Amino acid sequence: MERVRLEDLYPASDPRGIALIYRMLEFNPNRRITAEQAIMDPYFDDIRIEEQEHYPPPNIDLSIDDLGKQDMTI
């Protein structure tokens, strides 16, 4: 199938944005841009607020409640 030219569909769009979309839509996953790489693209420099880009890892409790299961057979 022939590639759709986004430049023709969206002629008023910023060429940097179109280039970024092409990188995100790359069929080969080894060549496709990651989400982290995408948000670090210069296209977003005008709206980037770096203080809001870093989040502490969530505290996830994966403990298992074994109460009352001592008498269970394997």
N, CA, C and O atoms as a Maestro MAE file, in Angstrom:
{
 s_m_m2io_version
 :::
 2.0.0
}

f_m_ct {
 s_m_title
 :::
 protein
 m_atom[296] {
  # First column is atom index #
  i_m_mmod_type
  r_m_x_coord
  r_m_y_coord
  r_m_z_coord
  i_m_residue_number
  s_m_chain_name
  s_m_pdb_residue_name
  s_m_pdb_atom_name
  i_m_atomic_number
  :::
  1 25 0.840 -1.174 0.000 1 A "MET " " N  " 7
  2 3 0.000 0.000 0.000 1 A "MET " " CA " 6
  3 2 0.889 1.243 0.000 1 A "MET " " C  " 6
  4 15 1.918 1.285 0.675 1 A "MET " " O  " 8
  5 25 0.487 2.227 -0.748 2 A "GLU " " N  " 7
  6 3 1.271 3.451 -0.860 2 A "GLU " " CA " 6
  7 2 1.069 4.342 0.367 2 A "GLU " " C  " 6
  8 15 -0.035 4.449 0.901 2 A "GLU " " O  " 8
  9 25 2.141 4.967 0.793 3 A "ARG " " N  " 7
  10 3 2.111 5.828 1.974 3 A "ARG " " CA " 6
  11 2 1.253 7.065 1.711 3 A "ARG " " C  " 6
  12 15 1.357 7.692 0.657 3 A "ARG " " O  " 8
  13 25 0.412 7.404 2.674 4 A "VAL " " N  " 7
  14 3 -0.414 8.603 2.587 4 A "VAL " " CA " 6
  15 2 0.447 9.806 2.919 4 A "VAL " " C  " 6
  16 15 1.163 9.808 3.920 4 A "VAL " " O  " 8
  17 25 0.379 10.821 2.086 5 A "ARG " " N  " 7
  18 3 1.168 12.028 2.332 5 A "ARG " " CA " 6
  19 2 0.374 12.944 3.258 5 A "ARG " " C  " 6
  20 15 -0.594 13.583 2.847 5 A "ARG " " O  " 8
  21 25 0.808 12.993 4.518 6 A "LEU " " N  " 7
  22 3 0.122 13.812 5.502 6 A "LEU " " CA " 6
  23 2 0.248 15.303 5.172 6 A "LEU " " C  " 6
  24 15 -0.607 16.102 5.554 6 A "LEU " " O  " 8
  25 25 1.298 15.665 4.476 7 A "GLU " " N  " 7
  26 3 1.487 17.051 4.065 7 A "GLU " " CA " 6
  27 2 0.349 17.511 3.170 7 A "GLU " " C  " 6
  28 15 -0.063 18.670 3.221 7 A "GLU " " O  " 8
  29 25 -0.162 16.587 2.339 8 A "ASP " " N  " 7
  30 3 -1.264 16.917 1.443 8 A "ASP " " CA " 6
  31 2 -2.595 16.971 2.195 8 A "ASP " " C  " 6
  32 15 -3.455 17.794 1.883 8 A "ASP " " O  " 8
  33 25 -2.761 16.089 3.187 9 A "LEU " " N  " 7
  34 3 -4.004 16.062 3.961 9 A "LEU " " CA " 6
  35 2 -4.103 17.246 4.912 9 A "LEU " " C  " 6
  36 15 -5.194 17.756 5.163 9 A "LEU " " O  " 8
  37 25 -2.960 17.684 5.443 10 A "TYR " " N  " 7
  38 3 -2.909 18.767 6.420 10 A "TYR " " CA " 6
  39 2 -1.895 19.822 5.977 10 A "TYR " " C  " 6
  40 15 -0.840 19.964 6.595 10 A "TYR " " O  " 8
  41 25 -2.206 20.557 4.918 11 A "PRO " " N  " 7
  42 3 -1.212 21.488 4.357 11 A "PRO " " CA " 6
  43 2 -0.830 22.634 5.289 11 A "PRO " " C  " 6
  44 15 0.247 23.208 5.123 11 A "PRO " " O  " 8
  45 25 -1.656 22.984 6.246 12 A "ALA " " N  " 7
  46 3 -1.345 24.087 7.151 12 A "ALA " " CA " 6
  47 2 -0.539 23.639 8.372 12 A "ALA " " C  " 6
  48 15 -0.185 24.463 9.215 12 A "ALA " " O  " 8
  49 25 -0.251 22.355 8.471 13 A "SER " " N  " 7
  50 3 0.469 21.828 9.636 13 A "SER " " CA " 6
  51 2 1.953 22.152 9.582 13 A "SER " " C  " 6
  52 15 2.544 22.305 8.513 13 A "SER " " O  " 8
  53 25 2.532 22.251 10.769 14 A "ASP " " N  " 7
  54 3 3.966 22.477 10.907 14 A "ASP " " CA " 6
  55 2 4.707 21.254 10.366 14 A "ASP " " C  " 6
  56 15 4.394 20.134 10.770 14 A "ASP " " O  " 8
  57 25 5.663 21.425 9.481 15 A "PRO " " N  " 7
  58 3 6.410 20.282 8.936 15 A "PRO " " CA " 6
  59 2 7.096 19.450 10.023 15 A "PRO " " C  " 6
  60 15 7.265 18.242 9.859 15 A "PRO " " O  " 8
  61 25 7.494 20.085 11.136 16 A "ARG " " N  " 7
  62 3 8.112 19.326 12.233 16 A "ARG " " CA " 6
  63 2 7.099 18.371 12.861 16 A "ARG " " C  " 6
  64 15 7.452 17.256 13.244 16 A "ARG " " O  " 8
  65 25 5.848 18.801 12.966 17 A "GLY " " N  " 7
  66 3 4.806 17.941 13.512 17 A "GLY " " CA " 6
  67 2 4.513 16.766 12.592 17 A "GLY " " C  " 6
  68 15 4.321 15.641 13.053 17 A "GLY " " O  " 8
  69 25 4.479 17.028 11.303 18 A "ILE " " N  " 7
  70 3 4.259 15.958 10.322 18 A "ILE " " CA " 6
  71 2 5.400 14.947 10.392 18 A "ILE " " C  " 6
  72 15 5.164 13.740 10.358 18 A "ILE " " O  " 8
  73 25 6.630 15.433 10.488 19 A "ALA " " N  " 7
  74 3 7.792 14.537 10.575 19 A "ALA " " CA " 6
  75 2 7.711 13.676 11.835 19 A "ALA " " C  " 6
  76 15 8.047 12.492 11.806 19 A "ALA " " O  " 8
  77 25 7.266 14.274 12.937 20 A "LEU " " N  " 7
  78 3 7.124 13.525 14.185 20 A "LEU " " CA " 6
  79 2 6.051 12.451 14.053 20 A "LEU " " C  " 6
  80 15 6.241 11.330 14.524 20 A "LEU " " O  " 8
  81 25 4.942 12.774 13.425 21 A "ILE " " N  " 7
  82 3 3.878 11.779 13.221 21 A "ILE " " CA " 6
  83 2 4.388 10.613 12.389 21 A "ILE " " C  " 6
  84 15 4.102 9.458 12.706 21 A "ILE " " O  " 8
  85 25 5.137 10.893 11.332 22 A "TYR " " N  " 7
  86 3 5.702 9.812 10.522 22 A "TYR " " CA " 6
  87 2 6.595 8.899 11.369 22 A "TYR " " C  " 6
  88 15 6.579 7.679 11.207 22 A "TYR " " O  " 8
  89 25 7.374 9.503 12.273 23 A "ARG " " N  " 7
  90 3 8.258 8.699 13.132 23 A "ARG " " CA " 6
  91 2 7.446 7.843 14.103 23 A "ARG " " C  " 6
  92 15 7.847 6.727 14.432 23 A "ARG " " O  " 8
  93 25 6.299 8.365 14.563 24 A "MET " " N  " 7
  94 3 5.453 7.606 15.496 24 A "MET " " CA " 6
  95 2 4.670 6.509 14.790 24 A "MET " " C  " 6
  96 15 4.305 5.512 15.413 24 A "MET " " O  " 8
  97 25 4.409 6.680 13.508 25 A "LEU " " N  " 7
  98 3 3.634 5.703 12.749 25 A "LEU " " CA " 6
  99 2 4.504 4.697 12.001 25 A "LEU " " C  " 6
  100 15 3.990 3.913 11.202 25 A "LEU " " O  " 8
  101 25 5.791 4.707 12.242 26 A "GLU " " N  " 7
  102 3 6.713 3.768 11.590 26 A "GLU " " CA " 6
  103 2 6.254 2.336 11.856 26 A "GLU " " C  " 6
  104 15 6.046 1.957 13.008 26 A "GLU " " O  " 8
  105 25 6.097 1.541 10.802 27 A "PHE " " N  " 7
  106 3 5.609 0.177 10.940 27 A "PHE " " CA " 6
  107 2 6.600 -0.716 11.682 27 A "PHE " " C  " 6
  108 15 6.197 -1.522 12.521 27 A "PHE " " O  " 8
  109 25 7.880 -0.582 11.385 28 A "ASN " " N  " 7
  110 3 8.909 -1.406 12.017 28 A "ASN " " CA " 6
  111 2 9.125 -0.920 13.453 28 A "ASN " " C  " 6
  112 15 9.579 0.207 13.651 28 A "ASN " " O  " 8
  113 25 8.809 -1.746 14.461 29 A "PRO " " N  " 7
  114 3 8.947 -1.302 15.852 29 A "PRO " " CA " 6
  115 2 10.382 -0.971 16.242 29 A "PRO " " C  " 6
  116 15 10.597 -0.192 17.171 29 A "PRO " " O  " 8
  117 25 11.362 -1.540 15.560 30 A "ASN " " N  " 7
  118 3 12.762 -1.242 15.864 30 A "ASN " " CA " 6
  119 2 13.168 0.151 15.389 30 A "ASN " " C  " 6
  120 15 14.136 0.725 15.887 30 A "ASN " " O  " 8
  121 25 12.428 0.686 14.432 31 A "ARG " " N  " 7
  122 3 12.726 2.013 13.898 31 A "ARG " " CA " 6
  123 2 11.750 3.069 14.414 31 A "ARG " " C  " 6
  124 15 11.991 4.266 14.257 31 A "ARG " " O  " 8
  125 25 10.650 2.632 15.027 32 A "ARG " " N  " 7
  126 3 9.622 3.541 15.532 32 A "ARG " " CA " 6
  127 2 10.116 4.297 16.762 32 A "ARG " " C  " 6
  128 15 10.811 3.730 17.606 32 A "ARG " " O  " 8
  129 25 9.765 5.555 16.861 33 A "ILE " " N  " 7
  130 3 10.134 6.393 17.994 33 A "ILE " " CA " 6
  131 2 9.360 5.938 19.233 33 A "ILE " " C  " 6
  132 15 8.206 5.521 19.133 33 A "ILE " " O  " 8
  133 25 10.001 6.021 20.394 34 A "THR " " N  " 7
  134 3 9.326 5.665 21.636 34 A "THR " " CA " 6
  135 2 8.525 6.870 22.131 34 A "THR " " C  " 6
  136 15 8.707 7.986 21.643 34 A "THR " " O  " 8
  137 25 7.643 6.639 23.095 35 A "ALA " " N  " 7
  138 3 6.858 7.737 23.661 35 A "ALA " " CA " 6
  139 2 7.773 8.767 24.317 35 A "ALA " " C  " 6
  140 15 7.562 9.971 24.167 35 A "ALA " " O  " 8
  141 25 8.780 8.301 25.039 36 A "GLU " " N  " 7
  142 3 9.719 9.238 25.681 36 A "GLU " " CA " 6
  143 2 10.464 10.066 24.644 36 A "GLU " " C  " 6
  144 15 10.651 11.269 24.825 36 A "GLU " " O  " 8
  145 25 10.888 9.428 23.558 37 A "GLN " " N  " 7
  146 3 11.582 10.172 22.513 37 A "GLN " " CA " 6
  147 2 10.648 11.180 21.858 37 A "GLN " " C  " 6
  148 15 11.064 12.284 21.507 37 A "GLN " " O  " 8
  149 25 9.389 10.798 21.694 38 A "ALA " " N  " 7
  150 3 8.420 11.686 21.052 38 A "ALA " " CA " 6
  151 2 8.193 12.944 21.873 38 A "ALA " " C  " 6
  152 15 8.181 14.044 21.321 38 A "ALA " " O  " 8
  153 25 8.012 12.802 23.187 39 A "ILE " " N  " 7
  154 3 7.745 14.003 23.985 39 A "ILE " " CA " 6
  155 2 8.987 14.879 24.144 39 A "ILE " " C  " 6
  156 15 8.869 16.056 24.484 39 A "ILE " " O  " 8
  157 25 10.161 14.329 23.906 40 A "MET " " N  " 7
  158 3 11.388 15.124 23.984 40 A "MET " " CA " 6
  159 2 11.721 15.788 22.640 40 A "MET " " C  " 6
  160 15 12.705 16.522 22.545 40 A "MET " " O  " 8
  161 25 10.919 15.540 21.611 41 A "ASP " " N  " 7
  162 3 11.161 16.112 20.294 41 A "ASP " " CA " 6
  163 2 11.073 17.643 20.360 41 A "ASP " " C  " 6
  164 15 10.229 18.179 21.078 41 A "ASP " " O  " 8
  165 25 11.924 18.343 19.627 42 A "PRO " " N  " 7
  166 3 11.901 19.812 19.620 42 A "PRO " " CA " 6
  167 2 10.543 20.409 19.244 42 A "PRO " " C  " 6
  168 15 10.276 21.571 19.548 42 A "PRO " " O  " 8
  169 25 9.696 19.639 18.597 43 A "TYR " " N  " 7
  170 3 8.362 20.127 18.235 43 A "TYR " " CA " 6
  171 2 7.601 20.619 19.464 43 A "TYR " " C  " 6
  172 15 6.801 21.549 19.361 43 A "TYR " " O  " 8
  173 25 7.838 20.009 20.618 44 A "PHE " " N  " 7
  174 3 7.119 20.357 21.834 44 A "PHE " " CA " 6
  175 2 7.851 21.385 22.705 44 A "PHE " " C  " 6
  176 15 7.377 21.701 23.797 44 A "PHE " " O  " 8
  177 25 8.969 21.901 22.260 45 A "ASP " " N  " 7
  178 3 9.757 22.832 23.076 45 A "ASP " " CA " 6
  179 2 8.967 24.069 23.515 45 A "ASP " " C  " 6
  180 15 9.173 24.571 24.620 45 A "ASP " " O  " 8
  181 25 8.076 24.559 22.668 46 A "ASP " " N  " 7
  182 3 7.321 25.769 22.995 46 A "ASP " " CA " 6
  183 2 6.299 25.556 24.105 46 A "ASP " " C  " 6
  184 15 5.909 26.515 24.771 46 A "ASP " " O  " 8
  185 25 5.862 24.323 24.314 47 A "ILE " " N  " 7
  186 3 4.823 24.062 25.318 47 A "ILE " " CA " 6
  187 2 5.321 23.205 26.479 47 A "ILE " " C  " 6
  188 15 4.569 22.905 27.406 47 A "ILE " " O  " 8
  189 25 6.583 22.818 26.421 48 A "ARG " " N  " 7
  190 3 7.130 21.928 27.446 48 A "ARG " " CA " 6
  191 2 7.276 22.645 28.780 48 A "ARG " " C  " 6
  192 15 7.784 23.764 28.846 48 A "ARG " " O  " 8
  193 25 6.818 21.976 29.854 49 A "ILE " " N  " 7
  194 3 7.026 22.449 31.223 49 A "ILE " " CA " 6
  195 2 7.781 21.314 31.915 49 A "ILE " " C  " 6
  196 15 7.179 20.362 32.410 49 A "ILE " " O  " 8
  197 25 9.105 21.434 31.940 50 A "GLU " " N  " 7
  198 3 9.943 20.330 32.407 50 A "GLU " " CA " 6
  199 2 9.637 19.894 33.832 50 A "GLU " " C  " 6
  200 15 9.791 18.717 34.161 50 A "GLU " " O  " 8
  201 25 9.206 20.824 34.685 51 A "GLU " " N  " 7
  202 3 8.908 20.453 36.067 51 A "GLU " " CA " 6
  203 2 7.758 19.447 36.156 51 A "GLU " " C  " 6
  204 15 7.657 18.697 37.127 51 A "GLU " " O  " 8
  205 25 6.905 19.436 35.154 52 A "GLN " " N  " 7
  206 3 5.751 18.534 35.166 52 A "GLN " " CA " 6
  207 2 6.040 17.202 34.479 52 A "GLN " " C  " 6
  208 15 5.148 16.360 34.386 52 A "GLN " " O  " 8
  209 25 7.242 16.996 34.004 53 A "GLU " " N  " 7
  210 3 7.569 15.792 33.260 53 A "GLU " " CA " 6
  211 2 8.149 14.680 34.114 53 A "GLU " " C  " 6
  212 15 8.342 13.566 33.627 53 A "GLU " " O  " 8
  213 25 8.429 14.959 35.371 54 A "HIS " " N  " 7
  214 3 9.061 13.959 36.219 54 A "HIS " " CA " 6
  215 2 8.120 13.583 37.355 54 A "HIS " " C  " 6
  216 15 7.709 14.433 38.144 54 A "HIS " " O  " 8
  217 25 7.790 12.326 37.425 55 A "TYR " " N  " 7
  218 3 6.879 11.831 38.440 55 A "TYR " " CA " 6
  219 2 7.588 10.778 39.278 55 A "TYR " " C  " 6
  220 15 8.325 9.951 38.739 55 A "TYR " " O  " 8
  221 25 7.377 10.797 40.583 56 A "PRO " " N  " 7
  222 3 7.975 9.731 41.398 56 A "PRO " " CA " 6
  223 2 7.298 8.408 41.074 56 A "PRO " " C  " 6
  224 15 6.104 8.381 40.775 56 A "PRO " " O  " 8
  225 25 8.041 7.316 41.129 57 A "PRO " " N  " 7
  226 3 7.407 6.026 40.849 57 A "PRO " " CA " 6
  227 2 6.317 5.747 41.877 57 A "PRO " " C  " 6
  228 15 6.491 6.045 43.059 57 A "PRO " " O  " 8
  229 25 5.195 5.179 41.439 58 A "PRO " " N  " 7
  230 3 4.103 4.915 42.378 58 A "PRO " " CA " 6
  231 2 4.482 3.830 43.380 58 A "PRO " " C  " 6
  232 15 5.273 2.936 43.077 58 A "PRO " " O  " 8
  233 25 3.918 3.919 44.552 59 A "ASN " " N  " 7
  234 3 4.126 2.912 45.581 59 A "ASN " " CA " 6
  235 2 3.040 1.844 45.407 59 A "ASN " " C  " 6
  236 15 1.875 2.077 45.731 59 A "ASN " " O  " 8
  237 25 3.422 0.701 44.904 60 A "ILE " " N  " 7
  238 3 2.471 -0.367 44.625 60 A "ILE " " CA " 6
  239 2 2.680 -1.487 45.628 60 A "ILE " " C  " 6
  240 15 3.793 -1.983 45.806 60 A "ILE " " O  " 8
  241 25 1.601 -1.875 46.277 61 A "ASP " " N  " 7
  242 3 1.653 -2.956 47.267 61 A "ASP " " CA " 6
  243 2 1.172 -4.240 46.608 61 A "ASP " " C  " 6
  244 15 -0.008 -4.369 46.280 61 A "ASP " " O  " 8
  245 25 2.072 -5.183 46.415 62 A "LEU " " N  " 7
  246 3 1.723 -6.464 45.789 62 A "LEU " " CA " 6
  247 2 1.736 -7.608 46.791 62 A "LEU " " C  " 6
  248 15 1.877 -8.773 46.418 62 A "LEU " " O  " 8
  249 25 1.589 -7.266 48.057 63 A "SER " " N  " 7
  250 3 1.587 -8.318 49.066 63 A "SER " " CA " 6
  251 2 0.331 -9.184 48.915 63 A "SER " " C  " 6
  252 15 -0.702 -8.726 48.428 63 A "SER " " O  " 8
  253 25 0.446 -10.430 49.339 64 A "ILE " " N  " 7
  254 3 -0.650 -11.396 49.230 64 A "ILE " " CA " 6
  255 2 -1.143 -11.724 50.629 64 A "ILE " " C  " 6
  256 15 -0.361 -11.986 51.542 64 A "ILE " " O  " 8
  257 25 -2.442 -11.702 50.768 65 A "ASP " " N  " 7
  258 3 -3.044 -12.021 52.059 65 A "ASP " " CA " 6
  259 2 -3.168 -13.538 52.156 65 A "ASP " " C  " 6
  260 15 -4.046 -14.136 51.533 65 A "ASP " " O  " 8
  261 25 -2.281 -14.160 52.944 66 A "ASP " " N  " 7
  262 3 -2.305 -15.609 53.124 66 A "ASP " " CA " 6
  263 2 -3.061 -16.029 54.386 66 A "ASP " " C  " 6
  264 15 -3.043 -17.203 54.755 66 A "ASP " " O  " 8
  265 25 -3.716 -15.091 55.040 67 A "LEU " " N  " 7
  266 3 -4.427 -15.391 56.273 67 A "LEU " " CA " 6
  267 2 -5.507 -16.453 56.029 67 A "LEU " " C  " 6
  268 15 -6.364 -16.289 55.160 67 A "LEU " " O  " 8
  269 25 -5.455 -17.522 56.793 68 A "GLY " " N  " 7
  270 3 -6.426 -18.611 56.681 68 A "GLY " " CA " 6
  271 2 -6.110 -19.622 55.598 68 A "GLY " " C  " 6
  272 15 -6.900 -20.540 55.380 68 A "GLY " " O  " 8
  273 25 -4.994 -19.491 54.916 69 A "LYS " " N  " 7
  274 3 -4.652 -20.411 53.842 69 A "LYS " " CA " 6
  275 2 -3.612 -21.442 54.264 69 A "LYS " " C  " 6
  276 15 -3.140 -22.224 53.439 69 A "LYS " " O  " 8
  277 25 -3.251 -21.446 55.559 70 A "GLN " " N  " 7
  278 3 -2.228 -22.374 56.044 70 A "GLN " " CA " 6
  279 2 -2.687 -23.839 55.891 70 A "GLN " " C  " 6
  280 15 -1.867 -24.732 55.678 70 A "GLN " " O  " 8
  281 25 -3.982 -24.065 56.001 71 A "ASP " " N  " 7
  282 3 -4.503 -25.426 55.976 71 A "ASP " " CA " 6
  283 2 -4.803 -25.926 54.565 71 A "ASP " " C  " 6
  284 15 -5.291 -27.046 54.406 71 A "ASP " " O  " 8
  285 25 -4.530 -25.142 53.562 72 A "MET " " N  " 7
  286 3 -4.825 -25.549 52.186 72 A "MET " " CA " 6
  287 2 -3.766 -26.525 51.695 72 A "MET " " C  " 6
  288 15 -2.575 -26.365 51.962 72 A "MET " " O  " 8
  289 25 -4.223 -27.533 50.978 73 A "THR " " N  " 7
  290 3 -3.278 -28.477 50.384 73 A "THR " " CA " 6
  291 2 -2.772 -27.935 49.066 73 A "THR " " C  " 6
  292 15 -3.402 -27.077 48.448 73 A "THR " " O  " 8
  293 25 -1.641 -28.438 48.647 74 A "ILE " " N  " 7
  294 3 -1.086 -27.997 47.375 74 A "ILE " " CA " 6
  295 2 -1.983 -28.446 46.259 74 A "ILE " " C  " 6
  296 15 -1.699 -28.178 45.092 74 A "ILE " " O  " 8
  :::
 }
 m_bond[295] {
  # First column is bond index #
  i_m_from
  i_m_to
  i_m_order
  :::
  1 1 2 1
  2 2 3 1
  3 3 4 2
  4 3 5 1
  5 5 6 1
  6 6 7 1
  7 7 8 2
  8 7 9 1
  9 9 10 1
  10 10 11 1
  11 11 12 2
  12 11 13 1
  13 13 14 1
  14 14 15 1
  15 15 16 2
  16 15 17 1
  17 17 18 1
  18 18 19 1
  19 19 20 2
  20 19 21 1
  21 21 22 1
  22 22 23 1
  23 23 24 2
  24 23 25 1
  25 25 26 1
  26 26 27 1
  27 27 28 2
  28 27 29 1
  29 29 30 1
  30 30 31 1
  31 31 32 2
  32 31 33 1
  33 33 34 1
  34 34 35 1
  35 35 36 2
  36 35 37 1
  37 37 38 1
  38 38 39 1
  39 39 40 2
  40 39 41 1
  41 41 42 1
  42 42 43 1
  43 43 44 2
  44 43 45 1
  45 45 46 1
  46 46 47 1
  47 47 48 2
  48 47 49 1
  49 49 50 1
  50 50 51 1
  51 51 52 2
  52 51 53 1
  53 53 54 1
  54 54 55 1
  55 55 56 2
  56 55 57 1
  57 57 58 1
  58 58 59 1
  59 59 60 2
  60 59 61 1
  61 61 62 1
  62 62 63 1
  63 63 64 2
  64 63 65 1
  65 65 66 1
  66 66 67 1
  67 67 68 2
  68 67 69 1
  69 69 70 1
  70 70 71 1
  71 71 72 2
  72 71 73 1
  73 73 74 1
  74 74 75 1
  75 75 76 2
  76 75 77 1
  77 77 78 1
  78 78 79 1
  79 79 80 2
  80 79 81 1
  81 81 82 1
  82 82 83 1
  83 83 84 2
  84 83 85 1
  85 85 86 1
  86 86 87 1
  87 87 88 2
  88 87 89 1
  89 89 90 1
  90 90 91 1
  91 91 92 2
  92 91 93 1
  93 93 94 1
  94 94 95 1
  95 95 96 2
  96 95 97 1
  97 97 98 1
  98 98 99 1
  99 99 100 2
  100 99 101 1
  101 101 102 1
  102 102 103 1
  103 103 104 2
  104 103 105 1
  105 105 106 1
  106 106 107 1
  107 107 108 2
  108 107 109 1
  109 109 110 1
  110 110 111 1
  111 111 112 2
  112 111 113 1
  113 113 114 1
  114 114 115 1
  115 115 116 2
  116 115 117 1
  117 117 118 1
  118 118 119 1
  119 119 120 2
  120 119 121 1
  121 121 122 1
  122 122 123 1
  123 123 124 2
  124 123 125 1
  125 125 126 1
  126 126 127 1
  127 127 128 2
  128 127 129 1
  129 129 130 1
  130 130 131 1
  131 131 132 2
  132 131 133 1
  133 133 134 1
  134 134 135 1
  135 135 136 2
  136 135 137 1
  137 137 138 1
  138 138 139 1
  139 139 140 2
  140 139 141 1
  141 141 142 1
  142 142 143 1
  143 143 144 2
  144 143 145 1
  145 145 146 1
  146 146 147 1
  147 147 148 2
  148 147 149 1
  149 149 150 1
  150 150 151 1
  151 151 152 2
  152 151 153 1
  153 153 154 1
  154 154 155 1
  155 155 156 2
  156 155 157 1
  157 157 158 1
  158 158 159 1
  159 159 160 2
  160 159 161 1
  161 161 162 1
  162 162 163 1
  163 163 164 2
  164 163 165 1
  165 165 166 1
  166 166 167 1
  167 167 168 2
  168 167 169 1
  169 169 170 1
  170 170 171 1
  171 171 172 2
  172 171 173 1
  173 173 174 1
  174 174 175 1
  175 175 176 2
  176 175 177 1
  177 177 178 1
  178 178 179 1
  179 179 180 2
  180 179 181 1
  181 181 182 1
  182 182 183 1
  183 183 184 2
  184 183 185 1
  185 185 186 1
  186 186 187 1
  187 187 188 2
  188 187 189 1
  189 189 190 1
  190 190 191 1
  191 191 192 2
  192 191 193 1
  193 193 194 1
  194 194 195 1
  195 195 196 2
  196 195 197 1
  197 197 198 1
  198 198 199 1
  199 199 200 2
  200 199 201 1
  201 201 202 1
  202 202 203 1
  203 203 204 2
  204 203 205 1
  205 205 206 1
  206 206 207 1
  207 207 208 2
  208 207 209 1
  209 209 210 1
  210 210 211 1
  211 211 212 2
  212 211 213 1
  213 213 214 1
  214 214 215 1
  215 215 216 2
  216 215 217 1
  217 217 218 1
  218 218 219 1
  219 219 220 2
  220 219 221 1
  221 221 222 1
  222 222 223 1
  223 223 224 2
  224 223 225 1
  225 225 226 1
  226 226 227 1
  227 227 228 2
  228 227 229 1
  229 229 230 1
  230 230 231 1
  231 231 232 2
  232 231 233 1
  233 233 234 1
  234 234 235 1
  235 235 236 2
  236 235 237 1
  237 237 238 1
  238 238 239 1
  239 239 240 2
  240 239 241 1
  241 241 242 1
  242 242 243 1
  243 243 244 2
  244 243 245 1
  245 245 246 1
  246 246 247 1
  247 247 248 2
  248 247 249 1
  249 249 250 1
  250 250 251 1
  251 251 252 2
  252 251 253 1
  253 253 254 1
  254 254 255 1
  255 255 256 2
  256 255 257 1
  257 257 258 1
  258 258 259 1
  259 259 260 2
  260 259 261 1
  261 261 262 1
  262 262 263 1
  263 263 264 2
  264 263 265 1
  265 265 266 1
  266 266 267 1
  267 267 268 2
  268 267 269 1
  269 269 270 1
  270 270 271 1
  271 271 272 2
  272 271 273 1
  273 273 274 1
  274 274 275 1
  275 275 276 2
  276 275 277 1
  277 277 278 1
  278 278 279 1
  279 279 280 2
  280 279 281 1
  281 281 282 1
  282 282 283 1
  283 283 284 2
  284 283 285 1
  285 285 286 1
  286 286 287 1
  287 287 288 2
  288 287 289 1
  289 289 290 1
  290 290 291 1
  291 291 292 2
  292 291 293 1
  293 293 294 1
  294 294 295 1
  295 295 296 2
  :::
 }
}
